[in-house]
């Protein structure tokens, strides 16, 4: 047996090396140095490390996640904190019938049999019974509710569980009726996964089983937690970080020698496999526990998160800061978010300085072979979230790859910052694997490793610090730095710092970065400051360190050339702006790096400044600007910052192709908080597309970011023309119109004459109400849709502070069977969900489920809900000015509009108001330039 084992290990080692030697293009490993690193150091391929995947689960039976490069079991533990796999069990009575034992619970109606002598014996004579119904997966993202493929989703799989004894050993065990034949005699015993790596599948008549099941038995809670990945996301991430021989095709992840632990925190019955209350926190606490119990370095990868409303201040970010402080040897990689390319879009919890956040790159070989597109350089993917108030991402990593997926999923090519996080985690495991062998016994604090990887990253041309962080991850560079620093005992010397500067977008005007969204007021005489405090990983009250300061841009001028920190004092670094170098509107971003003034030039901390000089719209340009013959390269973006003028209520954006030039572009609009509000279609000159246009109403004050994006599928540089124009129609008086109060004044406060055709309609009714939510339970609200009503829309809103209590917020509309006819989730503090009425019944009953995922169970919040019901047929409203259905608005000259109302036939529920809109249309095109929402009273 020993000889066979040695031969098997040798074969695995050889295969691993060969697989990585031939350059693979479906999962990029070349430009990041991974290919060269493993070729030079095959024994540093992640061996002796563990990757903990906090996600939708990990498929324990898929090729690529079965074994490590040395032939050991790849997935060594699975846990489910999402509650999706929780199934209760109950005491079972036993009766003999012929040669079988019947296990049953009459109150639940459960019963299953087994032939005598086919099962282990119970240690205490007690048995328990439970059932896994296919309806448990009714709303699963996988669509795999018909587990056995018999065209029914009503099957129930019974199981028994008991404390077994065998050969003097006592252990809990499950027998699960995988073929649903009512007999356990043909089933195998299943133990807690980490004990024997047991798992099972349910045979499927149509082919492959959708996914395997593993489990954990919790006797004290009388439940089994079944672990399975019915979301696919976690399995894909695991393969990127640590896959070995994916698909038996020689394709490897970054660290094929690493082992994997799956910590499921996403419930795939909810949109996107959303987290539930405390699931994220509990998963991290388990990771913390494992990293302290085991000798192997543990690297977390979590590709979950939501938008950040108050960067770095969410409950989960504060929790992770404390966790990192108390356990500096747990390494945490997260995705930076998919809300780019607007700045100030880094997500939650990636905005925390306690974690390592990755942006997403499309490597050119992956673009070529996975997507059939060619471009000269690697590009940062358009969706990759950017920094602003915080210095995120830390780096960018490959964010598009082929990887492992469960059988139910037909798409093994995925992209997102979700794919970049496990890539970075894989790089960390390579470095930790190397350190164990090159520097045995040396423990590397997580923040030091993060710093090394940032310092080793390679800058990407054409991108700012906000886009790429420190640059493109590179394991070869980082390995050299790691050796340098550990040889110099840097793990005993390094310090981390808390940095604060001016950021008027934040409630207290403070953020880690200097971030001025509207720099139009700046004169160049202002002085701004960075405050730098040490976090004290150097465990000494006695401290003295001097730093040299250097800036990477000439518009930002540090007043000091050096600074220092003594003991608990903090440093103040003052900066000024050279306004002569900021004359053009646009984005100005710079980083000041502080290096140790001891001859080593070791980077200690950095301070980032971002100032936006926006375009102004006023009487001098008649509130309109044009940009002609603009150019944007493949996969790149061009940014235009728009200062919203006072008095506006509509903005028209027009994107046109330029003459006969080539263009394949689209545009996006981001609000002053960095939240995307609009995404256009594509303009493709090859299809003879001429123009894209959108109109946006009642924009909040501040600086918006308009981005024109050169499509990654473009054949070359795109040339286009862009224009932005504002209009102003000011409405005076109560916005509730009644038959006896039906006249209102409007005026145009801008300096151009505007003419409009007028119309209106009553669309339905709406009502507003508050709902209080807690971490104790899902809130369910019944509602009815009646005949004559075409749809309902629910708009949900909460404060920024309340949003920071969450890790997710799922919304579901359920029919009478519990099936989700509509699913959505909040990425930010506002969102909506809707349902259409296709029924011929007089009324249909539904349930609206609000599923907030609080970081801490004892949290609560009150949200505002705006419920809008739309009629199948709207009711017209006449809008008249001087006996005409049109109006000409001269600057600052009010005109009176009168509204003619017809009462709808539909009855109005209590606390509701009839709701509609008034339209101002351009006579030449009959296109709506402004729409005004109003309530109507009869």
Phi, psi and omega in degrees: 000322180297318181297316180298320181296316181296318179296317181299316179297319180298318179297318180296318180297315181297316182296321179299314182295316181297318182299321183276342180290318178281124188296121179267145186242353179275337175223104193293130176225004187275299187291343178272358179084358183296316181301312181294320182299312182287330175295319179283327186226069183300335181280354178258030188274025181105357180300139180082013178231163179231131172258121178260116186261106178267103192197214182274006187111170177228132177288115184276358184243007185270143177297130185113338177235020179273319185220158172277178179295344179256010175088005178276160177300131185285306183266115189254353179198146174222138176220149179235114178256005186274349185072355182297325184267008184283122177228125179284151170235162191224158179300139183246137170274151178238136176223150177262139178218111187056240181257018183241156172254131179259124175255130185207159169223107189293325182293330178266346182076026181264141176201140178204150182238166175205144178292142179300139177085358182268347184245161168298159176272146175286137181291331183238008179079003181259140177231153179229153183228146178211177182216137175249101180277145176301333179294347174298336181254022185307320184250018183297140177304330183291336187068018187261036182292337173268083190294325184261003174070029181260019178065026176221144176246027181255002183291149178233132181251114182270155178213157170240154181219139180198166177273108186266161174228140179202121178059034180085356179261141178243133183201151176277145188213155180232139166245123186242130183281079188296328181263005175053039179262006177079008184224125181269002185298331182261016182254155179263149177289142181238126177254172174310135192305314188289350179282313185227004183060036178285141168207166182217163175234159174259117182303138182243126185294340184263000181144228184288145173295142185298322179193155176275161177246136164241174184205163170227134182261128179242085186301320182296328180265358181051052176210157170248136172256108177277130179253126177203155178253093177261020175244338177076332185303313182294321179296319179297317179295319179299320179295323178295316183290316194214014182298147176228122178057055181298129180064018186054031183246011179079008179274128183243155168281189185293318185233078186294345180273350183283152172266167187230139168239132179261122175242097184283121178240351182256129179268112188282001169284345181254164184303128177066016184064048188295153174289163175238173184307124177069000182296322180291315180299315182295324178296318178292323178295324177292318177299318178300316180297313181298318183294334178275331183278326187259156181278338182286142172299139183244124180244121177273138164236125179230114179256054179230155176159170178229179180294155181255121179270319176232094192305128174080002187243008180289156180304317182291329178289321176293322177297315181293327176298318179290320179298315180295322179296319183278340178222084183286001182249019169256121186261126188237114175255136177225162174279146183278350180111156182246037184253015178280185006269012177296148177286166183059043182238006176302141190268195181241122013262018186294342179289349181285138176286352182277349182238165181254112187255139184240133168273171190247132178244140169262108179290144187297327180288329176289319176301319181292307190271334179268329187237358175067033179233152182234141173205158191284321184240158171301144181235146171284126185295145189303326186279348186299123184294146183249164179275179179184269176294335180235156181272073178229146007285166172290312175214176168246145180225164176306127184239024176214129186195157162273137181205189181287143175213156175292167185297329184291338185272134181257006182234101179265003174257113181227155174220161183152165170295345172302327180276336180286323181299309178296332176297312178298322177298321176298319177297319178299319181293325176299314181293320179289325175298318178293316183298324180300325184270326182274332180224065185301138178086351180271126177261133185254115177301144184302318182294330175291318179296318177302317181297318180299316181292322176296316181293330181277352182291155183253126180297139179258131181292142175088003182235146178272174174301327180294327181284313194247354187065229180282345180131199184271127185303141180213113186287329180295312177300316183294325179295319178296318178294320179301313180296318180299313184289320181289327176295328179269011177060036184294334179298340177267347187252334193290150181232151171245162190222148171257126185240140180221142178210189186279128177211092186295346177290337182276154184303323179257012178062026179231142176206167177299332180250156167283114188221108181244106184288330178233099181263017183294339182273351187291142179251342186097350179270346183291151173239125177247159186231149165251131173257126185240121178237143178277145179273347176073041166294332170287108190282068178207136175284340179268118187207136174209119181217137180252143185231140170268141184247133179217134181254147181264010177216151186273348181280339180259122187243108173292131179292318178270153170262336178222159169211174180209162173231129178241125178051240182263006175295155172248158180261145173244121177249117180266144180224153174230166179249139172269095186298335178297332181265009180233034186285332182268141174300144178154192182260127177243118183228137180210157178232130172260125180254132176257120179247152183293130183268061179229016182092341182277337182059029181290126177296133182250310177203169177223156180231124184252140177234136176226127177230133177252127170257106187274162170287142181254142178238122185204190183296332183293329177248016180053034175059035179214137175229146178236140173237119186249152178048047176280148182232142176217136184276171181301126176073005181257172180229154174236131190252136176231126183255124190248115175275114185292121182285148177296141178091349180289156167217006171206142177235126179254125178249130179232125177243123182235153170285157183258105177051236181258014182286155178285141175206135167219095189219168169208171180227157179228152178235127180244140182279178184298343176268003180083019181261130181292129179248345181201142173227124182278172168286180177273144167256116184236109183297334179297330178269011181064027174292135183255322192202147167237141180215142175217152178235135185235131189254147169049053179288144177289157180291155180129191183255117175269154178247118177256122186242127171260127189247122171285117187299142178294344178268001181294155180272351181176198180295135178260140176242135186208167172241143184226142174219149176229131182223138179250148173232160181222114172238106182267130182254132183246138176105179181297136180271020170247117185262133177235164181298323181264009178212070193241020178241135178218151178264145172229155177210162178249114184269358177270180191256029174232148175284134181232134176242142183219147163273145188243140174202170179197169178200149170269118186269334184169220177218161180215157175211153181241141178202153177269154174224132177262129183241146177230172178277002185277329187201161171287136179267125181241130183235112177291147173207167185232140168249129185258161174302138184095353176251124187275331183192165171232145175231134178245120176257126185248138180215145176215172178284161176298322181295320178291323178299328180290352175281348195254160165246346176193167172208105182265147176235134180219140171247120187252141173275187186294342179270353184094000179283137181278105178280344176209135180225140176203180179204157178271128171267335177223192190284350174238151178186179181207162176215147183220164178215136177266152180255107178253008186272151173263001180290159177297327177202154178229134181265137177224169174231129176264118180256123174260123187233078177285138176256094179283144173298317181241135186297333184276013180274162174206166179200161172242125181252162176251133179241128173251107183262120181244125176251128182257136177284155175296325176230127180285161179252123184293148174237123177277140179235118190236138170229119181053048177066013179237155176269040179208165180210144171247123183254112175272153182306124174058029176241104184297149173231146182262129175251137176245139186249125175263122190246139169241129182287130177297153178287333183292142178283156184254121177296162178300143177068012179254160177227141175298143190227140177198193182219149172251136186246134173251112187247143177288123185302323185289331183242345186060021176272145181287124175262334177206140174235135187245112177288136180219158168257155182230139184235135180238000000 
